[in-house]
Amino acid sequence: MRICAVLLAFFLFAFTNKQSADFYEKLVDKSIEQTKEKVRYEPAYVQMKYPNGDVPSNTGVCTDLVIRAYRGVGIDLQKEVHEDMLKRFKDYPKLWNLKKPDSNIDHRRVPNLMVYFKGKGASLKITDNRSDYKPGDVVTWNLENKHSTSGITHIGIVTDIKNIHGDGYMIAHNIGGGNVLEDMLFSYTIIGHFRFKKAD
């Protein structure tokens, strides 16, 4: 009986790991798909439906690539962030002087996504070792090379496409010139490293 219980636990563990691996593979696929879309960088505030709202498909910023990739694997970050902010608004940054959550824009702001991911236990260690950044990881940067979220922040997804040196992975992101794949992991100061999969 005890052997059966151990075997069952092993198979459940293996099945869960396989499901998790499949999720991140799909997330990577969706992020790479985004880099094949022609998108004009457009940071303007846009009113959108809720849930599953989006800016026009030919526009977007760095967060929109991440939002669309996650939506491709069944996670609506607009809804997730909004619901979380309704519960714990005080924990989110006050950089925009908002008095309450705004489902049109909150999920499109890097510092808010960082708070959301951290609150879901998705934070990973920030290191200078490329091998610590796996396909499907979400990375955030401060483009002003300051270790805070008060500067110009950026976000992207680690893909499974190796860089030209073969020692790390390309990043799917949009830093102003549209959605691209680039070897830019350490081009700016990393301020966040996350691996997020919504609990079943």
QUIZIUR-V660201 format. One record per residue. RES is the residue in three letters. SS is DSSP state (helix for helix, strand for strand, loop for the rest). OMEGA is omega in whole degrees, 0 to 359 (999 if undefined). Layout:
BEGIN
((RES;SS;OMEGA) (RES;SS;OMEGA))
END
This chain:
BEGIN
((MET;loop;181) (ARG;helix;178) (ILE;helix;179) (CYS;helix;180) (ALA;helix;179) (VAL;helix;179) (LEU;helix;179) (LEU;helix;179) (ALA;helix;179) (PHE;helix;181) (PHE;helix;177) (LEU;helix;178) (PHE;helix;180) (ALA;helix;180) (PHE;helix;179) (THR;helix;178) (ASN;helix;179) (LYS;helix;178) (GLN;helix;180) (SER;helix;179) (ALA;helix;179) (ASP;helix;180) (PHE;helix;183) (TYR;helix;175) (GLU;helix;179) (LYS;helix;179) (LEU;helix;178) (VAL;helix;179) (ASP;helix;181) (LYS;helix;179) (SER;helix;177) (ILE;helix;176) (GLU;helix;181) (GLN;helix;181) (THR;loop;178) (LYS;loop;178) (GLU;loop;177) (LYS;loop;185) (VAL;loop;176) (ARG;strand;180) (TYR;strand;184) (GLU;loop;185) (PRO;loop;185) (ALA;loop;174) (TYR;loop;181) (VAL;loop;174) (GLN;loop;183) (MET;loop;178) (LYS;loop;178) (TYR;loop;355) (PRO;loop;179) (ASN;loop;177) (GLY;loop;180) (ASP;loop;171) (VAL;loop;177) (PRO;loop;189) (SER;loop;180) (ASN;loop;177) (THR;strand;176) (GLY;strand;176) (VAL;loop;184) (CYS;helix;182) (THR;helix;182) (ASP;helix;175) (LEU;helix;180) (VAL;helix;180) (ILE;helix;181) (ARG;helix;177) (ALA;helix;179) (TYR;helix;178) (ARG;helix;178) (GLY;loop;176) (VAL;loop;171) (GLY;loop;178) (ILE;loop;180) (ASP;loop;182) (LEU;helix;175) (GLN;helix;180) (LYS;helix;183) (GLU;helix;181) (VAL;helix;181) (HIS;helix;181) (GLU;helix;178) (ASP;helix;180) (MET;helix;177) (LEU;helix;181) (LYS;helix;186) (ARG;helix;182) (PHE;helix;183) (LYS;helix;182) (ASP;helix;183) (TYR;loop;181) (PRO;loop;179) (LYS;loop;184) (LEU;loop;187) (TRP;loop;176) (ASN;loop;177) (LEU;loop;179) (LYS;loop;181) (LYS;loop;180) (PRO;loop;178) (ASP;loop;186) (SER;loop;178) (ASN;loop;191) (ILE;loop;189) (ASP;helix;182) (HIS;helix;181) (ARG;helix;180) (ARG;loop;184) (VAL;helix;181) (PRO;helix;178) (ASN;helix;178) (LEU;helix;178) (MET;helix;179) (VAL;helix;180) (TYR;helix;181) (PHE;helix;180) (LYS;helix;180) (GLY;helix;179) (LYS;loop;177) (GLY;loop;185) (ALA;loop;183) (SER;strand;174) (LEU;loop;181) (LYS;loop;173) (ILE;loop;180) (THR;loop;175) (ASP;loop;180) (ASN;loop;183) (ARG;helix;184) (SER;helix;178) (ASP;helix;183) (TYR;loop;188) (LYS;loop;175) (PRO;loop;182) (GLY;loop;176) (ASP;loop;174) (VAL;strand;181) (VAL;strand;175) (THR;strand;183) (TRP;strand;166) (ASN;strand;185) (LEU;loop;178) (GLU;loop;178) (ASN;loop;173) (LYS;loop;183) (HIS;loop;177) (SER;loop;177) (THR;loop;183) (SER;loop;179) (GLY;loop;178) (ILE;loop;185) (THR;strand;185) (HIS;strand;182) (ILE;strand;177) (GLY;strand;181) (ILE;strand;176) (VAL;strand;180) (THR;strand;178) (ASP;strand;178) (ILE;strand;182) (LYS;strand;174) (ASN;loop;186) (ILE;loop;181) (HIS;loop;180) (GLY;loop;183) (ASP;loop;180) (GLY;loop;185) (TYR;strand;175) (MET;strand;180) (ILE;strand;172) (ALA;strand;183) (HIS;strand;176) (ASN;strand;184) (ILE;loop;177) (GLY;loop;182) (GLY;loop;182) (GLY;loop;182) (ASN;strand;183) (VAL;strand;169) (LEU;strand;181) (GLU;strand;173) (ASP;loop;187) (MET;loop;184) (LEU;loop;183) (PHE;loop;178) (SER;loop;181) (TYR;loop;180) (THR;strand;178) (ILE;strand;179) (ILE;strand;179) (GLY;strand;178) (HIS;strand;188) (PHE;strand;172) (ARG;loop;190) (PHE;loop;171) (LYS;loop;183) (LYS;loop;180) (ALA;loop;180) (ASP;loop;999))
END
